[in-house]
Amino acid sequence: MVRKKLIIGAVAIVLLLGSLYVLQRLLMPKYVSGIVEGSLIGEYYKEDRKDFDVVFLGDCEVYENFSPVKLWEKYGITSYIRGSAQQLIWQSYYLLEETLKYEKPKVVVFNVLAMQYNEPQKEEYNRMTLDGMELSAIKLKSIQASMMKSEHLVDYLAPLLRFHSRWDQLSEDDFTNLFGKEKLFHNGYYMRVDVKPAGRVPRAPRLPDYRFGSNAYSYLDRLTELCKENGIKLVLVKAPTIYPHWYDEWDTQMEQYAAAHDLTYINFLKHMDDAGIDLQTDTYDAGLHLNVYGAEKLATYFGAFLADTYRLQDHRTDETWSGIWQKKIDFYDRMKQDQLDELAKYGYLKRYKVET
């Protein structure tokens, strides 16, 4: 009799936990349409082979401005972008810590725009980075470093507590993607084929203090040290996008930091002509981010530097890698054509002279 009660109790607990798990998955945002950037971090874990030559860290200035497929096609460089919307530098640091559990890249590229933030900014952006990470001690540290004062650790560990009232926002996407999502990105790259030329850039406001904060510098020091401890070359970059404004004072600080720590710093705003980037054709939102044509040009330009400077092996003769990347190229080309076909319905391609 006692044994029967124990079995019934155990079954009840399993059913309860299973129901709560399914309910949590249903209510959590899926990020498969509209704001899809919340799916970026999670796609990394689906990679069958994680031994990339180059890993990018940072915000939209990496995941919308560099094409890993083009790095492969031109140089045989394997790369992945572990980027997310408004990724803060401590989040980048912990993502690298986590990445090193799976692989040890030869080069890490960090986008320095995040240095402008010295403290947590907004829960919505935190979620798009942190919810996608797999549970680990490293994720806990990233959560603790990122939380706003109004946030609670338990809401990240049990997201059902945070999203339990999301019933009235549920859509078909929540049900069709309950237990998995289709691939949306290309080794962390977010593709856009549309064009919106850059126009007049708003005048940059003066700042009361142009110095980056001590917390941001502390994590940059930790990022630098983590790379050195693991024999990884760290490259600091500023993407060639004209807004938000990148101040000369900020640029000087990064030049000085790189010189003091024997690092490479590249401000691609100063190399746009060399890369062939034209913000009349190579941006989809008036200069905030590059479109796929700009991202391919930047990857071609940067890839030559990476291959020559760090003697990265050309893997295109490796049958295993070639097979993996051919599938990536096919998916990349399909998405590019699908987006072009969608735009063609509205006469968009003719208006902006986009080549198909």
HELIX and SHEET records of a PDB file:
HELIX    1   1 VAL A    2  LEU A   27  1                                  26    
HELIX    2   2 VAL A   36  SER A   39  5                                   4    
HELIX    3   3 LEU A   40  GLU A   43  1                                   4    
HELIX    4   4 TYR A   44  LYS A   46  5                                   3    
HELIX    5   5 CYS A   60  TYR A   63  1                                   4    
HELIX    6   6 PRO A   68  TYR A   75  1                                   8    
HELIX    7   7 ILE A   89  TYR A  102  1                                  14    
HELIX    8   8 VAL A  112  GLN A  116  5                                   5    
HELIX    9   9 GLU A  123  LEU A  130  1                                   8    
HELIX   10  10 ALA A  137  SER A  146  1                                  10    
HELIX   11  11 LEU A  153  LEU A  157  1                                   5    
HELIX   12  12 LEU A  160  PHE A  163  1                                   4    
HELIX   13  13 ARG A  166  GLN A  169  5                                   4    
HELIX   14  14 GLU A  172  THR A  176  1                                   5    
HELIX   15  15 SER A  214  GLU A  229  1                                  16    
HELIX   16  16 ASP A  248  ALA A  260  1                                  13    
HELIX   17  17 PHE A  268  HIS A  271  5                                   4    
HELIX   18  18 MET A  272  ALA A  275  1                                   4    
HELIX   19  19 VAL A  292  TYR A  310  1                                  19    
HELIX   20  20 HIS A  315  THR A  317  5                                   3    
HELIX   21  21 GLU A  319  ALA A  344  1                                  26    
HELIX   22  22 TYR A  348  TYR A  352  1                                   5    
SHEET    1   A 5 SER A  79  GLY A  83  0                                        
SHEET    2   A 5 VAL A  54  GLY A  58  1                                        
SHEET    3   A 5 VAL A 107  ASN A 111  1                                        
SHEET    4   A 5 LYS A 233  LYS A 238  1                                        
SHEET    5   A 5 THR A 264  ASN A 267  1                                        
END                                                                             
